[in-house]
Amino acid sequence: MTMGELRTAITGDLEVAYYDNGPADGPVAVLLHGFPYDVLSFEAVVPVLAERGIRTITPYLRGYGPTRFREAATLRSGQQAAVGQDLLDLIDALELQRPVVAGYDWGGRAACIAAAVRPQGIAGLVTVGGYAIQDIAASVEPAAPLDEYRDWYQWYFNTDRGRAGLEANRDELCRLLWQLWSPEWAEANDAFTFSSPSLHNPDFVDVAVHSYRHRHRAAVGDDRFNELEAFLATSPPISVPTISLDALADGFGPDDSERDRQHFAGPFEIRRLPGIGHNLPQEAPRAFADAVADLLTAWHRPMK
């Protein structure tokens, strides 16, 4: 393992397990994984950033790995406001000063939320596929048939059968998603084997199912996040310097950050990566590390 020292931090809802690597006095990046992945997405990113003098904080999201809820009564919410607030709470708990936030999938959504909510406290954003904040009010609008087909697992999780299927077959189902979403990544099957234990967190199924039901207005959220959800419903602009990475071989659909440009009010650059699938930092660690380092060490340069 090159991730660093495994530590824990107490936040509002969670005891967050995270890896801390790199110089303690270096500029900081928080690296955030997606569904159904884990911190090993960044295993090859972390040492590259450490070599460049950058400290990395790499947490397991709620419902993954050793991260645990502090109270049994807390709703196992996977809504976007919950994962966004988790990131803000972790930054506060660790007293991080103007980190770059960088992630993909759920982690990219959390990073986008943190950048929109607290631009004065975030040095920059690395996102994958553009603006990841959900427009839940518009979720009832049908997408193109091919996009609906690619969302099959979301409709599955919106049924009792789908919840039971994720519980009973989580390794087989999630391995399939890895393979479908990274069709050109030969190592996907083997890499999944190392990340699959993180999916056996006792709250994984509840958090995942709630996430996919809430975004489609099939489950209520946690009332504590109502104010943040209301803010996110306005599609707030992101003003911090941003690099958006487009995975052009994503089996979920090739990324196209250009269509989200209007959501970014600050410096905004798109970097397109042919042959790379959904798990971008694990498939293209150097490109991901370069984006983080560029924002931390030269984010003031003119950006496209």
C-alpha positions as CSV (number, residue, x, y, z in Angstrom):
1,M,0.0,0.0,0.0
2,T,1.3,3.5,-0.9
3,M,-1.7,5.3,0.5
4,G,-0.1,6.4,3.7
5,E,-1.3,6.1,7.3
6,L,-4.9,5.0,8.0
7,R,-6.5,7.4,10.4
8,T,-10.0,8.3,11.6
9,A,-11.7,11.6,12.1
10,I,-15.0,12.4,13.9
11,T,-17.4,14.4,11.8
12,G,-21.1,15.2,12.2
13,D,-22.5,11.8,11.3
14,L,-19.4,9.7,10.9
15,E,-16.2,8.3,12.1
16,V,-14.4,8.7,8.8
17,A,-11.5,6.4,7.9
18,Y,-9.0,8.1,5.7
19,Y,-5.4,7.8,4.4
20,D,-3.0,10.7,5.1
21,N,0.1,10.8,2.9
22,G,2.8,13.4,1.9
23,P,4.4,16.2,3.7
24,A,2.4,17.5,6.7
25,D,3.2,21.1,5.7
26,G,2.5,20.7,2.0
27,P,-0.4,22.0,0.1
28,V,-3.4,19.6,0.5
29,A,-5.6,17.7,-1.9
30,V,-8.7,15.6,-0.8
31,L,-9.2,12.7,-3.2
32,L,-12.8,11.2,-3.3
33,H,-13.9,7.9,-4.8
34,G,-17.2,7.0,-6.4
35,F,-19.7,4.1,-6.5
36,P,-18.9,1.2,-6.3
37,Y,-15.2,1.9,-5.9
38,D,-13.0,2.8,-2.9
39,V,-9.7,4.6,-2.0
40,L,-7.6,2.2,-4.2
41,S,-8.7,4.3,-7.2
42,F,-6.0,6.7,-6.0
43,E,-3.3,4.2,-5.1
44,A,-1.1,5.3,-8.0
45,V,-2.1,8.9,-7.7
46,V,-1.0,9.4,-4.1
47,P,2.7,8.6,-4.5
48,V,3.0,10.9,-7.6
49,L,1.6,13.8,-5.6
50,A,3.8,13.0,-2.6
51,E,6.8,13.2,-4.8
52,R,5.7,16.7,-5.8
53,G,5.4,17.8,-2.2
54,I,1.6,17.5,-2.0
55,R,-0.2,16.1,1.0
56,T,-3.2,13.9,0.2
57,I,-6.3,13.0,2.3
58,T,-8.1,10.0,0.9
59,P,-11.3,9.1,2.8
60,Y,-13.6,6.2,2.5
61,L,-17.1,7.6,1.7
62,R,-20.1,6.9,4.0
63,G,-21.0,3.2,3.5
64,Y,-17.5,2.1,2.4
65,G,-14.6,0.4,4.1
66,P,-13.9,1.2,7.7
67,T,-16.0,4.4,7.7
68,R,-18.8,4.1,10.2
69,F,-21.9,6.0,11.3
70,R,-21.7,7.3,14.8
71,E,-25.3,6.6,15.7
72,A,-27.5,3.7,14.9
73,A,-30.5,6.0,14.5
74,T,-29.0,8.1,11.8
75,L,-30.6,7.7,8.4
76,R,-28.3,5.9,6.1
77,S,-28.7,8.6,3.5
78,G,-26.8,8.6,0.2
79,Q,-28.3,11.9,-1.0
80,Q,-26.0,14.4,-2.6
81,A,-26.2,16.8,0.3
82,A,-25.0,14.1,2.7
83,V,-21.9,13.3,0.8
84,G,-21.2,16.9,0.1
85,Q,-21.6,17.8,3.8
86,D,-19.4,14.9,4.8
87,L,-16.6,16.4,2.8
88,L,-17.1,19.9,4.3
89,D,-17.2,18.3,7.8
90,L,-13.9,16.4,7.1
91,I,-12.2,19.5,5.9
92,D,-13.2,21.3,9.1
93,A,-12.3,18.3,11.4
94,L,-8.8,18.1,9.9
95,E,-8.5,21.9,9.8
96,L,-7.4,21.8,6.1
97,Q,-6.5,25.2,4.7
98,R,-7.8,25.7,1.1
99,P,-7.4,22.2,-0.2
100,V,-8.0,21.2,-3.8
101,V,-10.9,18.8,-3.9
102,A,-10.7,16.1,-6.5
103,G,-13.0,13.2,-7.3
104,Y,-15.2,11.3,-9.7
105,D,-18.7,9.9,-9.6
106,W,-20.1,10.3,-6.1
107,G,-16.7,11.8,-5.0
108,G,-16.8,14.2,-7.9
109,R,-20.3,15.3,-6.8
110,A,-19.1,15.9,-3.3
111,A,-16.1,17.9,-4.6
112,C,-18.4,20.0,-6.8
113,I,-20.7,20.7,-3.9
114,A,-17.9,21.7,-1.6
115,A,-16.5,24.1,-4.3
116,A,-20.0,25.6,-4.8
117,V,-20.8,26.0,-1.1
118,R,-17.4,27.2,0.1
119,P,-15.4,28.8,-2.7
120,Q,-13.4,30.9,-0.3
121,G,-12.1,27.8,1.4
122,I,-11.3,25.7,-1.7
123,A,-8.2,26.3,-3.8
124,G,-9.4,24.4,-6.8
125,L,-11.6,21.5,-8.2
126,V,-10.8,18.5,-10.2
127,T,-13.9,16.8,-11.5
128,V,-14.6,14.1,-14.0
129,G,-17.2,14.7,-16.6
130,G,-18.1,18.3,-15.7
131,Y,-20.7,19.6,-13.3
132,A,-21.8,16.7,-11.0
133,I,-24.5,18.4,-8.9
134,Q,-27.8,16.7,-9.5
135,D,-30.9,18.6,-10.8
136,I,-33.3,16.4,-8.8
137,A,-36.4,18.4,-9.9
138,A,-35.6,17.5,-13.5
139,S,-35.1,13.8,-12.8
140,V,-38.6,13.0,-14.1
141,E,-37.7,14.1,-17.5
142,P,-36.9,11.2,-19.8
143,A,-33.4,10.8,-21.2
144,A,-32.4,9.5,-24.6
145,P,-33.1,5.7,-24.8
146,L,-29.5,4.8,-24.8
147,D,-28.9,6.8,-21.6
148,E,-31.9,5.2,-20.0
149,Y,-30.5,1.8,-21.0
150,R,-27.1,2.7,-19.3
151,D,-29.0,3.6,-16.1
152,W,-30.5,0.2,-15.7
153,Y,-28.9,-0.4,-12.3
154,Q,-30.5,2.8,-11.0
155,W,-34.0,1.5,-11.9
156,Y,-33.1,-1.9,-10.5
157,F,-32.1,-0.3,-7.1
158,N,-35.5,1.5,-7.1
159,T,-37.2,-1.8,-6.6
160,D,-37.3,-4.2,-3.6
161,R,-35.9,-6.9,-5.9
162,G,-32.9,-4.6,-6.8
163,R,-32.2,-3.9,-3.1
164,A,-32.2,-7.6,-2.4
165,G,-30.0,-8.3,-5.4
166,L,-27.4,-5.8,-4.3
167,E,-27.4,-7.3,-0.8
168,A,-27.1,-10.9,-2.1
169,N,-24.9,-10.3,-5.1
170,R,-23.0,-7.2,-4.3
171,D,-19.6,-8.5,-5.6
172,E,-21.0,-10.0,-8.8
173,L,-23.1,-7.0,-9.5
174,C,-20.5,-4.4,-8.7
175,R,-17.8,-6.3,-10.6
176,L,-20.1,-6.2,-13.6
177,L,-20.5,-2.4,-13.3
178,W,-16.7,-2.0,-13.2
179,Q,-16.4,-4.1,-16.4
180,L,-19.2,-2.3,-18.2
181,W,-18.0,1.2,-17.3
182,S,-14.3,0.6,-18.1
183,P,-14.6,-1.6,-21.3
184,E,-11.0,-0.8,-22.4
185,W,-9.3,-1.3,-19.1
186,A,-7.9,-4.8,-19.1
187,E,-7.1,-4.7,-15.3
188,A,-10.7,-3.9,-14.2
189,N,-11.5,-7.5,-13.1
190,D,-8.3,-8.0,-11.1
191,A,-8.5,-4.5,-9.6
192,F,-12.0,-5.1,-8.4
193,T,-10.9,-8.0,-6.3
194,F,-8.8,-5.7,-4.1
195,S,-11.5,-3.1,-3.7
196,S,-14.5,-5.4,-3.1
197,P,-13.9,-5.8,0.7
198,S,-14.8,-2.1,1.0
199,L,-18.3,-2.8,-0.3
200,H,-19.0,-5.1,2.6
201,N,-19.4,-2.2,5.0
202,P,-22.6,-2.8,6.9
203,D,-24.2,0.4,5.6
204,F,-23.1,0.0,1.9
205,V,-26.4,-1.3,0.6
206,D,-28.6,1.2,2.6
207,V,-26.5,4.2,1.5
208,A,-26.3,3.1,-2.1
209,V,-30.0,2.3,-2.5
210,H,-31.0,5.6,-0.8
211,S,-28.8,7.5,-3.1
212,Y,-30.4,6.1,-6.2
213,R,-33.9,6.4,-4.9
214,H,-33.5,10.0,-3.6
215,R,-32.1,11.4,-6.8
216,H,-35.1,10.0,-8.6
217,R,-37.5,11.4,-6.0
218,A,-38.5,7.9,-4.8
219,A,-37.1,8.4,-1.2
220,V,-37.2,11.3,1.2
221,G,-34.0,12.8,2.4
222,D,-32.6,13.5,5.8
223,D,-34.3,16.7,7.1
224,R,-30.9,18.0,8.4
225,F,-29.8,18.5,4.8
226,N,-32.9,20.3,3.6
227,E,-31.2,23.7,3.5
228,L,-28.3,22.4,1.6
229,E,-30.5,20.5,-0.9
230,A,-32.5,23.7,-1.5
231,F,-29.3,25.5,-2.3
232,L,-28.1,22.7,-4.7
233,A,-31.5,22.8,-6.4
234,T,-30.6,26.2,-7.7
235,S,-27.6,24.7,-9.7
236,P,-25.2,27.0,-8.0
237,P,-22.2,28.1,-10.1
238,I,-18.7,27.0,-9.3
239,S,-16.2,29.9,-9.2
240,V,-13.0,28.1,-8.1
241,P,-10.4,27.2,-10.7
242,T,-11.5,23.9,-12.2
243,I,-10.0,21.2,-14.4
244,S,-12.6,18.8,-15.7
245,L,-11.3,15.4,-17.0
246,D,-13.4,13.7,-19.7
247,A,-13.2,9.9,-19.9
248,L,-13.9,9.2,-23.5
249,A,-14.2,5.5,-23.2
250,D,-16.6,5.5,-20.3
251,G,-19.1,2.7,-20.8
252,F,-21.6,4.8,-18.9
253,G,-21.4,7.2,-21.8
254,P,-18.4,9.3,-23.0
255,D,-17.9,12.4,-20.9
256,D,-18.5,15.9,-22.5
257,S,-17.7,18.6,-20.0
258,E,-18.2,21.3,-22.7
259,R,-22.0,21.1,-22.2
260,D,-21.5,22.1,-18.5
261,R,-19.3,25.1,-19.1
262,Q,-22.0,27.5,-18.2
263,H,-22.0,26.2,-14.6
264,F,-18.4,27.3,-14.1
265,A,-17.9,31.0,-13.3
266,G,-14.1,30.8,-12.8
267,P,-11.1,29.5,-14.7
268,F,-12.2,26.3,-16.4
269,E,-10.1,23.8,-18.4
270,I,-11.2,20.5,-20.1
271,R,-8.8,17.7,-20.6
272,R,-10.0,14.8,-22.7
273,L,-8.6,11.3,-22.2
274,P,-9.2,8.8,-25.0
275,G,-9.4,5.1,-24.0
276,I,-10.1,5.9,-20.4
277,G,-13.2,4.6,-18.6
278,H,-15.3,5.5,-15.6
279,N,-12.7,4.8,-12.9
280,L,-10.5,7.5,-14.3
281,P,-7.9,8.0,-11.5
282,Q,-7.1,4.3,-11.4
283,E,-7.0,4.0,-15.2
284,A,-5.1,7.2,-15.8
285,P,-3.3,8.1,-12.5
286,R,-0.7,10.4,-14.0
287,A,-3.4,12.5,-15.8
288,F,-5.4,12.8,-12.6
289,A,-2.3,13.6,-10.5
290,D,-1.2,16.3,-13.0
291,A,-4.6,18.0,-12.8
292,V,-4.4,18.1,-9.0
293,A,-0.8,19.3,-9.0
294,D,-1.5,22.0,-11.6
295,L,-4.2,23.5,-9.5
296,L,-2.2,23.5,-6.4
297,T,1.1,24.7,-7.8
298,A,0.1,26.8,-10.8
299,W,-3.6,27.3,-10.7
300,H,-3.1,31.0,-11.2
301,R,-1.9,30.5,-14.8
302,P,-4.3,31.3,-17.7
303,M,-6.6,28.3,-18.2
304,K,-8.7,27.5,-21.3
